[in-house]
């Protein structure tokens, strides 16, 4: 972290007053407790710059270094057209000759687009809606203690077929305007499932393993 203007002036003034680096470090720590004291080299460089140039401030800030061309208008337009043509393009293998970091900077900082995650939904069958309605009506007719007797469970399924991993799939779209990006799948019959449950008395059930082929 670079020294601020106030901190640079503080170093020079106190060094010229005391001619002691250790004294400057001590005073700096007391005056700026939120950051560590500068090293001996840093203090000496600031003092030497003041003596030779009349200032210890960084006059090149914002003007030094090579001007970046990676986000030039023509490059931004190339990425924009690629996103319009292939919304789920890979940032790493974008085929545009752009590095992943350059591609992501253009998408985020210039185009203001965002990579949205695909949502996996279970495909509803014709028989699902009546079953859900019957279950909801049954819940409304039960007593208030039902919740205390319910076992809350969760499961993880390891599929044996080529099911899509939604964590690795993204689709780009303007920020705050997510696309209709879903993947409907039928419940797989080839899988190994692990189930655990939590009872009302805080007891755990399981884990239980089941195989469906």
C-alpha angles and dihedrals in degrees: 000000000000122000117257123238090257092051094049091051090047092054095049096044095049094044093052088048097049106017087216124118092195090053091050091050091051094048091045092055091050094047097041105032092162093073138037122265115265119255124255090255092053092050093048093047091053092048093046091049090052092051094048102035103023092242139059094204121116100251093176095060109131092005104066129086133039116310109249117243098176091094097043115144093255092053092047090052092049091054091044093054091047091054091049091051098040111020093180095051117149115250090210098044098031095145091223098102090251124130118239092251093050092047092050093047092053092046095047105032104030107027096029090221126148133211105238121204119239115245118222114213130185111243110246118228126210090256095053099075097056090047092053091048092050091049093050092050091049091051091053091054097051127093125266093254093066092096090058091055097047120107111219111212141174135193142196121211126205106203122212094205131068099280115171117254102222092197090072097046123084134168121199122227137150113292115270089015105088118189126239091262112163137139116210115205134177117237105273119238095198108072148104113236131199118199133187130176138202118213128208090254089058093253120141124229120206148305093235123184123210131179123208119185 
